[in-house]
């Protein structure tokens, strides 16, 4: 006995009982190409690489702290020409990309190091989808990062235990021009105060 086509379409949302929809093979990106690379390690590398791409787009020098020298809770130095900014990058899949706000818990050791710095310190939060294969969508004519980043300057008076990022803190290549101006103004004020 065969079922009417309308029953099959309605009950199974367009899938035929005799010809089920093809199942896509699982993505190879579900596991690292290097078995010693954890998903957490992949997120860490991706966050820094994402900031590197924005820096290249804006024409900002980028110096990454070697992993064995990461003792100051700083991942990157952005070089703007006359002055530089220190940056800590965090990458997470724990929030929905592009939705609402995100609060980053700060470790007391980070806060102590950033508060003692003589340079402006910025914190970047890169948000990726929870599933690794969803981070980048590759099409024939375009590659899309399904990612959003937020960044702001660390303030030792307000950022003691957490930093909250909202849509107004979205980080783009153009944001780096604002950071450059802020860093220049900071150093000019310091020089003016010592004369």
C-alpha positions as CSV (number, residue, x, y, z in Angstrom):
1,X,0.0,0.0,0.0
2,X,1.4,3.4,-1.0
3,X,0.7,6.6,0.9
4,X,-0.6,9.7,-0.9
5,X,2.1,12.2,-1.9
6,X,0.4,14.9,0.2
7,X,0.6,12.8,3.3
8,X,4.3,12.3,2.8
9,X,5.0,16.0,2.2
10,X,3.0,17.2,5.1
11,X,4.1,14.6,7.6
12,X,7.8,14.7,6.7
13,X,8.2,18.3,5.5
14,X,8.9,17.6,1.9
15,X,10.9,14.4,2.4
16,X,9.8,11.3,0.6
17,X,9.5,8.0,2.5
18,X,11.1,6.2,-0.4
19,X,13.8,8.9,-1.3
20,X,14.9,10.6,2.0
21,X,16.9,13.8,1.7
22,X,20.6,13.3,1.4
23,X,22.6,13.6,4.6
24,X,25.6,15.9,4.5
25,X,28.8,14.2,5.5
26,X,30.2,15.5,8.8
27,X,32.7,18.3,8.5
28,X,36.3,17.5,8.8
29,X,36.6,20.6,10.9
30,X,34.9,18.9,13.8
31,X,38.3,17.6,14.8
32,X,41.7,19.4,14.5
33,X,43.9,18.5,11.6
34,X,46.7,18.3,14.2
35,X,45.5,15.9,17.0
36,X,47.5,17.9,19.6
37,X,45.5,21.1,19.0
38,X,42.5,21.4,21.3
39,X,39.3,23.3,20.4
40,X,40.3,25.8,23.1
41,X,43.7,26.2,21.4
42,X,41.9,26.7,18.1
43,X,39.7,29.5,19.6
44,X,42.8,31.2,21.0
45,X,44.6,31.1,17.7
46,X,41.5,32.2,15.8
47,X,40.9,35.2,18.1
48,X,44.4,36.5,17.6
49,X,44.3,35.8,13.8
50,X,41.0,37.7,13.6
51,X,42.5,40.8,15.2
52,X,45.5,40.4,12.9
53,X,43.2,40.5,9.9
54,X,41.5,43.7,11.2
55,X,44.9,45.2,11.8
56,X,46.1,44.4,8.3
57,X,42.9,45.9,6.9
58,X,43.5,49.2,8.8
59,X,47.3,49.2,8.1
60,X,48.3,48.7,11.7
61,X,51.5,47.0,12.7
62,X,50.9,43.8,14.6
63,X,53.4,42.1,17.0
64,X,52.2,38.9,18.7
65,X,53.7,38.0,22.1
66,X,55.5,34.6,21.8
67,X,53.7,32.0,23.9
68,X,56.7,31.5,26.2
69,X,56.8,35.2,26.9
70,X,53.1,35.7,27.7
71,X,53.8,36.6,31.3
72,X,52.0,40.1,31.3
73,X,48.6,38.9,30.2
74,X,49.1,40.6,26.8
75,X,48.8,38.9,23.5
76,X,49.5,41.6,21.0
77,X,51.1,45.0,20.6
78,X,49.5,47.2,18.0
79,X,51.9,49.6,16.4
80,X,50.4,52.8,15.2
81,X,53.6,54.6,14.2
82,X,54.3,57.1,17.0
83,X,52.9,54.9,19.8
84,X,51.6,51.5,20.5
85,X,48.8,49.8,22.3
86,X,48.9,46.6,24.3
87,X,46.0,44.1,23.8
88,X,44.7,41.0,25.4
89,X,42.5,38.8,23.2
90,X,39.9,36.4,24.4
91,X,37.9,34.2,22.1
92,X,34.7,32.4,23.1
93,X,31.9,30.3,21.6
94,X,29.9,30.7,24.8
95,X,27.7,33.6,23.5
96,X,25.4,33.9,20.5
97,X,27.2,35.8,17.9
98,X,25.8,39.3,17.4
99,X,23.2,39.1,20.1
100,X,22.9,41.4,23.1
101,X,25.9,41.8,25.3
102,X,28.7,39.7,26.8
103,X,30.4,40.0,30.1
104,X,34.0,38.8,30.4
105,X,35.1,37.6,33.9
106,X,38.6,39.0,34.7
107,X,41.2,37.1,36.6
108,X,42.8,39.2,39.4
109,X,46.3,38.5,38.0
110,X,45.3,40.1,34.7
111,X,43.8,43.1,36.4
112,X,46.9,43.6,38.5
113,X,49.2,43.5,35.4
114,X,47.1,45.7,33.2
115,X,46.6,48.3,36.0
116,X,50.3,48.5,36.4
117,X,51.1,49.1,32.8
118,X,52.4,52.5,31.6
119,X,50.6,52.0,28.3
120,X,46.9,51.9,27.4
121,X,45.7,48.3,27.5
122,X,42.7,47.2,25.4
123,X,40.8,44.0,25.8
124,X,39.3,42.2,22.8
125,X,36.5,39.6,23.0
126,X,36.1,37.6,19.8
127,X,32.8,35.7,19.6
128,X,32.5,32.6,17.4
129,X,29.7,30.1,17.0
130,X,30.0,27.1,19.4
131,X,30.6,24.6,16.6
132,X,34.0,25.0,15.0
133,X,32.9,24.3,11.4
134,X,30.5,27.2,11.6
135,X,33.2,29.8,12.2
136,X,34.0,30.4,8.5
137,X,31.6,29.9,5.6
138,X,33.4,29.4,2.3
139,X,31.6,29.9,-0.9
140,X,32.8,29.9,-4.5
141,X,33.0,33.7,-4.6
142,X,33.4,34.8,-1.0
143,X,34.6,33.7,2.4
144,X,32.5,34.9,5.4
145,X,33.7,34.9,9.0
146,X,30.7,34.2,11.1
147,X,32.3,36.1,13.8
148,X,32.0,39.3,15.7
149,X,34.5,41.0,17.9
150,X,34.2,43.6,20.7
151,X,36.9,45.7,22.2
152,X,37.5,48.5,24.7
153,X,40.2,50.1,26.8
154,X,40.8,48.6,30.2
155,X,39.9,51.0,33.0
156,X,41.5,50.1,36.3
157,X,38.9,52.0,38.3
158,X,35.8,50.3,36.7
159,X,37.1,46.9,35.4
160,X,38.0,45.1,38.6
161,X,36.2,41.8,38.2
162,X,34.4,42.0,34.8
163,X,34.2,43.8,31.5
164,X,30.9,44.2,29.8
165,X,30.8,44.5,26.0
166,X,27.8,45.8,24.1
167,X,27.0,46.5,20.5
168,X,28.6,49.9,20.8
169,X,31.9,48.2,21.6
170,X,31.9,46.2,18.3
171,X,35.4,46.1,16.9
172,X,36.0,46.8,13.2
173,X,39.1,47.8,11.3
174,X,37.9,51.4,11.5
175,X,37.8,51.1,15.3
176,X,41.6,50.9,15.3
177,X,41.8,54.5,14.0
178,X,39.9,55.5,17.2
179,X,42.3,53.5,19.3
180,X,45.3,55.1,17.6
181,X,43.9,58.6,18.4
182,X,43.2,57.5,22.0
183,X,46.8,56.2,22.4
184,X,48.3,59.3,20.9
185,X,46.2,61.5,23.1
186,X,47.2,59.4,26.2
187,X,51.0,59.8,25.4
188,X,50.7,63.5,24.5
189,X,48.9,64.1,27.9
190,X,51.7,62.2,29.7
191,X,54.4,64.3,27.9
192,X,52.6,67.5,28.7
193,X,52.4,66.6,32.4
194,X,56.2,65.9,32.7
195,X,57.4,69.2,31.1
